[in-house]
Structures are given as C-alpha cells and as structure tokens.
C-alpha cells in the first residue's frame, strides 16, 4: 500500500480542472497549522514535483504531498465527493483523531 492514495473520482475532477486551466494534472495536498481543529488541509494544482515530494498516481493524475505534510496524512486517501452540502475534495485520514463539521481541519 502506498503512503497516499487518489480515488478515481478525485482523479477525474483534477483532470477536468487542470484541462480547463491548461495545467498539468497534479493535485498538491498540504497540511497547515490552523483551522478549527488544529490542522487544515490545503489543495491546489501543482506545477512541478519537488525532490522531497511523495506522489501517487491514478488514471494518469498525480497527487503530490510534501514530506512534512506526509507525516500527518500517511495512509490517507483523497476523494472527490458531491452531495447536498456541495462538492469538495475530502481527505480520509486514518491519523486524524478528530475532525470538524466542515471536513477541512483535523487534530492528531
């Protein structure tokens, strides 16, 4: 099992966004201090892969995580979910002890 995973649903969404913006199909996941639970996830299209990054690939789309953030999301999967509350990338993180209602922050 890899350190991180990108679901097919998330890969399709990243590919669509990247194609519209004329960028490579690479999603960067990073973890920053803050949010209502201590840490928060940040997503953005990546222009390049740094030497210390860890990557996962699904259907030709890459998920990129820096090595500091990787310690907090090791074993996690990034999914794209559409429901009544809206559509968003979600992190299924086995390391998170608790989360918040918005789903974008967590604690260890």
C-alpha positions in Angstrom: 0.0 0.0 0.0 1.3 3.4 -0.9 1.7 6.3 1.6 -1.2 8.2 0.0 -4.0 7.5 -2.5 -6.1 9.4 -5.0 -9.5 7.9 -5.8 -10.8 7.7 -9.3 -13.5 10.3 -8.6 -10.8 12.8 -7.4 -8.5 12.0 -10.4 -11.4 12.7 -12.8 -12.1 16.1 -11.1 -8.4 17.1 -11.0 -8.0 16.2 -14.7 -11.1 18.3 -15.6 -9.9 21.3 -13.6 -6.3 21.0 -15.0 -7.6 20.8 -18.6 -9.7 23.9 -18.1 -6.7 25.8 -16.7 -4.1 24.4 -19.1 -2.0 23.0 -16.3 -0.6 19.5 -15.6 -3.0 17.1 -13.9 -1.3 17.2 -10.5 -3.1 18.0 -7.2 -0.9 19.1 -4.3 -2.2 18.3 -0.8 -0.5 20.2 2.1 -1.3 20.4 5.8 -1.0 23.7 7.6 -1.5 24.7 11.2 -4.9 26.4 11.9 -8.5 25.6 11.3 -11.0 24.8 14.0 -9.3 21.5 15.0 -5.6 22.4 14.9 -4.5 21.4 11.3 -6.2 22.1 8.0 -5.9 20.6 4.5 -4.9 22.8 1.5 -5.4 21.8 -2.1 -4.1 23.3 -5.3 -2.9 22.4 -8.7 0.9 21.7 -8.7 3.1 23.0 -11.5 6.0 20.7 -10.6 7.1 17.9 -8.3 9.9 18.7 -5.8 12.6 16.1 -5.0 11.3 15.6 -1.4 7.6 15.1 -2.5 5.8 11.8 -2.4 3.4 11.1 -5.2 0.5 8.7 -6.0 -1.0 8.3 -9.4 -4.5 7.3 -10.5 -5.5 7.3 -14.2 -2.6 9.5 -15.2 -3.3 12.1 -12.5 -0.8 12.7 -9.7 -1.4 13.5 -6.1 1.7 15.3 -4.6 2.4 15.7 -0.9 5.5 17.4 0.7 7.4 15.3 3.2 6.4 17.4 6.2 2.7 17.1 5.4 3.1 13.4 4.6 3.7 12.6 8.3 0.2 13.9 9.1 -1.6 12.2 6.2 0.3 8.9 5.7 -2.2 6.2 4.7 -4.8 8.8 3.7 -7.0 8.8 0.6 -8.1 11.9 -1.3 -11.6 11.6 -2.7 -14.0 14.0 -4.5 -17.5 13.9 -3.1 -20.7 15.6 -4.4 -23.6 15.7 -2.1 -26.4 18.0 -0.9 -23.8 20.0 1.1 -21.8 20.7 -2.1 -18.9 19.2 -3.9 -15.4 19.1 -2.5 -12.2 17.2 -2.2 -12.2 15.2 1.1 -9.3 13.5 2.9 -10.0 10.2 4.5 -7.2 10.4 7.1 -6.6 7.4 9.4 -4.3 9.6 11.5 -6.9 12.1 12.4 -8.1 11.7 16.0 -11.0 14.1 15.4 -12.3 16.5 12.8 -14.7 19.3 12.4 -18.0 19.7 10.7 -16.5 21.4 7.7 -14.2 18.5 7.0 -11.3 20.7 6.2 -9.5 20.6 9.5 -8.4 17.8 11.9 -6.4 17.1 15.0 -4.0 14.3 15.8 
